[in-house]
Amino acid sequence: MNQLLKKLRRYEIMLRKIANNHLQGDYQSVFKGSGLEFDDLRPYQYGDDVRTIEWKVSAKGHGTFVKTFKEDKDQSVYFLLDISGSQDIGDPSRKKIDAGKEIAGVLTLAAIVEGSQVGLISYSDTKEKVILPGKGPKQGVKIIQGIFKHENKSLKTNLAEMFMFALNLIKKRSIIIVISDFIDEGYERPFRAMAEKHDLIAIQVTDPREAQLPSLGIIPIYDKEEGRVTWVNTAFGSVSKKIANAFTNERENLQELCKKNQINYLEVNTKEDIVLPLMELFKKRNRTMKRG
């Protein structure tokens, strides 16, 4: 556990150094902008989030007004971590599940350092682990243990149920960071509902193997979630192409869904270091804060 914390701390320090160089010290902005409470009204400006428009006041005909907010010192950051069987793909030394846990661990430390309350919901097709928000180093260790020491009850996926569970549990507007491969269907509606109620960040963990099936003839592919084997003839290029197209389409659909609903989207590949992709997330959110 100590070695793990040291590794995550190294990542967190690296992120802080890079961010301070690139963002003029505004590294903490990844955890800002959601834990807010109503402060005042001001005229609408180009680039403002349309969700902040105060329609009742604007309808009186004196112009369009948006709500302004001040920071809520007790804002919460929740990690929604998908730990279903589909995450168990990739090189044995670093599968999707490993990358997802690393991201959750590093951002947990970063949020704790910034003084946010941090909570965790781990999910498969059922509630796996729930840690309610808290502050301080002890909470950080508690969450990291919850991320890395938990043993699954199930390997199946149900993202819709995970999002519904979070919607029912988290009443106050929070930053919610979803870490998943998003390989599932029918989750769009509760996902959009979360974006309306909370400041939502979607981190999609991917692996090159998902879209590249080598030509090995007829091979057995084990579906870990269903616990059964399917035989696939990889000699036919159409099979590999169909699989590659399916993954490409799914990712594009998710990106479009996020764009339409003002959800910060980030893809992290198991073959790359997590620091640079996370920096991209920080930059995106930093630009959004400056526009606001």
Number of C-alpha atoms within 10 A of each C-alpha: 11 8 8 14 17 11 14 22 16 13 22 19 14 14 22 20 14 16 20 14 12 14 18 9 13 15 24 19 19 22 23 21 20 21 22 17 15 11 10 11 16 13 12 18 12 8 9 13 15 11 11 14 19 17 13 10 14 15 11 9 8 9 11 18 20 21 18 16 16 13 14 15 12 14 22 25 27 24 25 22 25 26 29 27 19 21 25 17 19 19 13 9 6 14 19 26 25 20 23 27 18 20 22 26 28 23 23 27 25 24 22 20 15 16 19 23 22 27 22 24 23 23 28 24 19 19 15 19 19 15 16 16 16 20 18 16 13 11 20 23 18 14 27 24 15 19 22 15 10 13 11 17 14 16 19 19 24 19 25 18 18 24 22 16 16 17 17 8 11 16 10 12 18 25 24 25 20 25 26 24 23 22 16 13 11 11 16 16 11 19 23 19 14 22 18 15 15 20 21 24 22 22 24 21 22 27 21 14 12 15 17 13 16 11 14 11 11 12 14 12 11 12 12 16 17 11 10 10 12 9 10 15 15 16 15 13 12 11 15 20 13 12 14 17 13 14 16 13 11 15 18 12 12 16 18 14 16 21 12 10 15 18 21 19 20 19 18 23 19 21 15 11 12 18 17 14 16 21 19 14 17 22 19 16 21 20 12 16 13 8 12 13
